[in-house]
Amino acid sequence: MNLNTRIYKTSDLYFASFLKTVGCNLIDLEESKNKKFFVFENESGLIAKIQLEFINGTTKIIAKDFINNIRDLKSLISMG
């Protein structure tokens, strides 16, 4: 996937929760062949930088917010 596009899709629940926790805007939930994709705005390709911070563990987030976002996204999956 080209990370410089205006949208970013991921099927990774935990990365999607992380994106929500750091303030990325979830704009859609898509389904393809029994797989759900979280669709985020990706202005200026910012998610590429966030993804590196996620992988390297260099971003600090509030654990409670992260857990709440996991729960919210799980609920969204079960509704969709």
Short mmCIF file of the C-alpha atoms (twelve columns), coordinates in Angstrom:
data_MODEL
# 
_entry.id   MODEL 
# 
loop_
_atom_site.group_PDB 
_atom_site.id 
_atom_site.type_symbol 
_atom_site.label_atom_id 
_atom_site.label_alt_id 
_atom_site.label_comp_id 
_atom_site.label_asym_id 
_atom_site.label_seq_id 
_atom_site.Cartn_x 
_atom_site.Cartn_y 
_atom_site.Cartn_z 
_atom_site.pdbx_PDB_model_num 
ATOM 1  C CA . MET A 1  0.000   0.000   0.000  1 
ATOM 2  C CA . ASN A 2  1.225   3.488   -0.806 1 
ATOM 3  C CA . LEU A 3  1.462   5.252   2.546  1 
ATOM 4  C CA . ASN A 4  1.374   8.693   0.910  1 
ATOM 5  C CA . THR A 5  -2.255  8.312   -0.143 1 
ATOM 6  C CA . ARG A 6  -4.994  10.293  1.560  1 
ATOM 7  C CA . ILE A 7  -6.386  7.151   3.211  1 
ATOM 8  C CA . TYR A 8  -4.797  4.250   5.046  1 
ATOM 9  C CA . LYS A 9  -6.380  0.813   5.480  1 
ATOM 10 C CA . THR A 10 -5.432  -1.812  8.028  1 
ATOM 11 C CA . SER A 11 -6.983  -5.041  9.230  1 
ATOM 12 C CA . ASP A 12 -4.800  -5.002  12.371 1 
ATOM 13 C CA . LEU A 13 -7.120  -4.302  15.309 1 
ATOM 14 C CA . TYR A 14 -4.291  -3.257  17.618 1 
ATOM 15 C CA . PHE A 15 -2.642  -0.885  15.148 1 
ATOM 16 C CA . ALA A 16 -6.054  0.600   14.332 1 
ATOM 17 C CA . SER A 17 -6.638  1.103   18.061 1 
ATOM 18 C CA . PHE A 18 -3.236  2.735   18.341 1 
ATOM 19 C CA . LEU A 19 -4.044  5.072   15.436 1 
ATOM 20 C CA . LYS A 20 -7.289  6.090   17.131 1 
ATOM 21 C CA . THR A 21 -5.462  6.609   20.421 1 
ATOM 22 C CA . VAL A 22 -2.931  8.997   18.862 1 
ATOM 23 C CA . GLY A 23 -5.737  10.971  17.215 1 
ATOM 24 C CA . CYS A 24 -6.065  9.612   13.685 1 
ATOM 25 C CA . ASN A 25 -9.547  9.933   12.223 1 
ATOM 26 C CA . LEU A 26 -11.341 6.654   11.451 1 
ATOM 27 C CA . ILE A 27 -13.506 7.320   8.393  1 
ATOM 28 C CA . ASP A 28 -14.861 3.904   7.413  1 
ATOM 29 C CA . LEU A 29 -14.972 0.179   8.021  1 
ATOM 30 C CA . GLU A 30 -14.721 -1.959  4.883  1 
ATOM 31 C CA . GLU A 31 -15.191 -5.682  4.419  1 
ATOM 32 C CA . SER A 32 -13.500 -7.835  1.808  1 
ATOM 33 C CA . LYS A 33 -13.670 -11.634 1.711  1 
ATOM 34 C CA . ASN A 34 -14.596 -12.019 5.394  1 
ATOM 35 C CA . LYS A 35 -11.891 -9.564  6.482  1 
ATOM 36 C CA . LYS A 36 -12.579 -6.147  7.990  1 
ATOM 37 C CA . PHE A 37 -10.457 -3.117  7.187  1 
ATOM 38 C CA . PHE A 38 -10.308 0.051   9.271  1 
ATOM 39 C CA . VAL A 39 -9.980  3.086   7.001  1 
ATOM 40 C CA . PHE A 40 -8.231  6.195   8.333  1 
ATOM 41 C CA . GLU A 41 -7.488  9.645   6.972  1 
ATOM 42 C CA . ASN A 42 -3.806  9.883   6.112  1 
ATOM 43 C CA . GLU A 43 -3.131  13.547  5.483  1 
ATOM 44 C CA . SER A 44 0.477   14.266  4.463  1 
ATOM 45 C CA . GLY A 45 1.396   10.585  4.812  1 
ATOM 46 C CA . LEU A 46 1.566   10.990  8.593  1 
ATOM 47 C CA . ILE A 47 0.629   7.364   9.262  1 
ATOM 48 C CA . ALA A 48 3.975   6.126   7.892  1 
ATOM 49 C CA . LYS A 49 5.736   8.047   10.683 1 
ATOM 50 C CA . ILE A 50 3.222   6.838   13.279 1 
ATOM 51 C CA . GLN A 51 3.686   3.249   12.093 1 
ATOM 52 C CA . LEU A 52 7.448   3.453   12.647 1 
ATOM 53 C CA . GLU A 53 6.908   4.845   16.136 1 
ATOM 54 C CA . PHE A 54 4.440   2.012   16.851 1 
ATOM 55 C CA . ILE A 55 6.873   -0.662  15.652 1 
ATOM 56 C CA . ASN A 56 9.824   0.894   17.509 1 
ATOM 57 C CA . GLY A 57 7.818   1.520   20.677 1 
ATOM 58 C CA . THR A 58 8.827   5.183   20.812 1 
ATOM 59 C CA . THR A 59 5.370   6.697   21.279 1 
ATOM 60 C CA . LYS A 60 3.782   7.054   24.675 1 
ATOM 61 C CA . ILE A 61 0.022   6.645   24.925 1 
ATOM 62 C CA . ILE A 62 -2.465  6.357   27.731 1 
ATOM 63 C CA . ALA A 63 -3.103  2.639   28.207 1 
ATOM 64 C CA . LYS A 64 -6.716  3.141   29.293 1 
ATOM 65 C CA . ASP A 65 -7.465  5.059   26.070 1 
ATOM 66 C CA . PHE A 66 -5.817  2.316   24.007 1 
ATOM 67 C CA . ILE A 67 -7.864  -0.396  25.731 1 
ATOM 68 C CA . ASN A 68 -11.081 1.598   25.302 1 
ATOM 69 C CA . ASN A 69 -10.335 2.003   21.596 1 
ATOM 70 C CA . ILE A 70 -9.780  -1.755  21.252 1 
ATOM 71 C CA . ARG A 71 -13.196 -2.326  22.803 1 
ATOM 72 C CA . ASP A 72 -14.830 0.312   20.594 1 
ATOM 73 C CA . LEU A 73 -13.358 -1.148  17.410 1 
ATOM 74 C CA . LYS A 74 -14.325 -4.697  18.403 1 
ATOM 75 C CA . SER A 75 -17.886 -3.446  18.880 1 
ATOM 76 C CA . LEU A 76 -17.770 -1.764  15.473 1 
ATOM 77 C CA . ILE A 77 -16.629 -5.033  13.858 1 
ATOM 78 C CA . SER A 78 -19.417 -7.033  15.458 1 
ATOM 79 C CA . MET A 79 -22.026 -4.467  14.350 1 
ATOM 80 C CA . GLY A 80 -20.770 -4.310  10.752 1 
# 
